[in-house]
Amino acid sequence: MAEDNADMRRLLAFLIGREFAVRAVPDGKAALAAVREREPALVVTDVMMPELSGTALCRELKGNPETCGIPVMLVTSKAERHMKIEGLELGAEDYVTKPFHPRELLARVRSLVRVRQLQSEVAQQNRNLEQGNRELERTLKELKEAEVQLVQAERLAAVGELAAGVAHEVNNPLNFARNSLTTLRAYVADLQEVVQRVAELDPDDPRQLGRQLRELEHKKQELGYGDLVTGLSELVAIVTEGLDRTARLVGDLRDFASPHGDVRKKVDLVAGLSSTIRLMGPALRQCGAEVEWAFLPGGIDPEDGSPPRVEVIGDAAALNQVFLNLLKNAAQAIEGGKGSKIQVAVAWEGAEAVVRIRDEGVGMSPQTRARLFEPFFSTKPAGVGTGLGLSMCRRIVSQHGGHIEVESEEGAGTCVTVRLARGARGSAGEGAPGGAEA
């Protein structure tokens, strides 16, 4: 409170001091120094003062970003009306005219202090909210990073399992190729001997030539020349088929192991499922599962009997991860049931591409179905799996504008349906392909 008249200063300090702690000073200059020393809840100032007037004090306070929020009350006389207006234009919040009623003065002071307190509380809440938002953003970022790491761990675990199965699958054709190459070397050596004898034929000496031709014919009969040529063709076919099969498996694994990303391109769902089923060959056989394809009527090309070309726009590696998890769950649901079937159906249904994977396994209770997509929920024993497979599947499908449906009853198997938004289709997929069993 700034007032140059000592009696008025004591009166104001007494009246306001009945409810508030008051620091009284004799002029605006002293008031400005006191405000800088400790920020008050309110500045009450006379207008006409030496050193620094009340309006000049108001101008200093309102012009400084650090003090502009402090409310200012001007104490004026009727003769100082133009100064009161100037102070209000400078940003003063209120004024009281001498002579004033003590209750009016206290009411005005109380009101301004209360407004200042509310402003401070709102500012603090805003600061807390901003801090909370920053903490929330940091937490969400950490959760997303953790989710990415968990998903990657799940993916690497799947790649590890598939690699072990692929190693076994690759071993057989490579052994066939290695054994065939051993026989092939022997055949080539025999052929080289025949070629050498042909090169030694002497057309200038009829008697010598006749003898050489008889020996060559004898050698051909001894080697079984006709069978040798046929055997060579068969061995080359065996080696080629084995290496092609190995290349397909390695290519499937490479495609599956490629990192997920926002790579949006045409994805052939039938090709992706076929690739995943090939990779899962050992695991499916171990569980006693047989995969049966099914397509809706009209889905088979009448020219070559090929399946429909059902394509969507999406991330092939991510969708293959979904197919792997669903097929793996289906196989584990029927584990031990020799001859049990997993039916895989692919089709267009209206504006959606649909993949259905149906098993003849143990099925699920309503309680299990209700929690099926919860992260870390699993019906498997502790230490087996992460419980992230299906939640990850739902996230990937959702990112592709689709959704997953699950139908299951205990003892009656499970059907999982993946619906994806319609994408561009190739010429083999024009029309609305549908399905007969294949």
Buried (B, 14 or more C-beta within 10 A) or exposed (E): BBBBEEEBBEBBBEBBEEEBEBBBBBBBBBBBEBBEEEEBBBBBBBBBBEBBBBBBBBBBBBEBEEBEBBBBBBBBBEEBEEBBBBBBEBBBBBBBBEEBEEEEBBEBBBBBBEBBEEEEEEEEEEEEEEEEEEEEEEEEEEEEEEBEEBBEEBBEBBBEBBBEBBEEBBEEBBEBBEEBEEBBEEBBEBBEEBEEBEEEEEEEEEEEEEEBEEEBEEBBEEBEBEEBEEBBEEBEEBBEEBBEBBEBBEEBBEBBBBEBEEEEEBBBBBBBBBBBBBBBBBBBEEBBBBBEBBBBEBBBBEEEEEBBBBBBBBBBBBBBBBBBBBBBBBBBBBBEBEEBBBBBBBBBBEEBBBBBBBBBBBBBEEEBBEEBBEBEBBBEEEEEBBBBBBBBBBBBBEEBBBEBEBBBEEEEBBBBBBBBEBBEBEEBBEEEBBBEEE
